Amino acid sequence: MIKILLVGCSGKMGRMISSTAEKFKNLSIVAGVDKFKEESLKYPIYDSIDECNEEIDVILDFSRPDTLKQISQFAINKNKPVVFCTTGYDEEQKAHIHALGNTIPVFFSANMSIGINIINNILKNISNTLYNDFDIEIIEKHHNQKVDAPSGTALLLANTIKDSIKDETKFIFGREGIAKRDEQEIAIHTIRGGNIIGN
């Protein structure tokens, strides 16, 4: 039985993971961490990860970037692996996550979807070939409660495209005024509204 500590358990993704986990006999969410206590969840919820004394096998993080150092220190102290599923990290925080991997097992992805990871692999193979004949514009939409913009998934795909193209390219975020498209641009546009499921 894999025992999971779920950070960000009361959020949209946390609740979905809690519901899905109940369908599996070989894993269990034994505790959660969240300032908001979701009453429907069937395990103890702590305000801070440091309060958790449950026996766990892995930490699953769907919270916010500002919890990174606290989660990291807890994981080091307990010598437990961490799966970081949070988006919105800055470059310094990403470097921290990569360095943490030298101490404990770490898995980090801006998107855990099999479909997105397949698309990402396809982009690695086709971006350089198509670059000279196509304009690259990424338009991503999410609900109005999405915290980071652009989304981690949009940045994941944009970075894959940029890294796969041999020529010099640059990111731009949205456009306004007189803004003729430059050939080197990889443009990312963000829409936030209603209850749109991310796409």
Helices and strands as residue ranges (DSSP letters): E 2-7, H 12-21, E 27-33, E 45-46, G 49-51, E 58-61, G 65-67, H 68-78, E 82-84, H 91-100, E 106-108, H 114-130, G 131-133, E 136-142, H 152-164, E 170-173, E 185-192
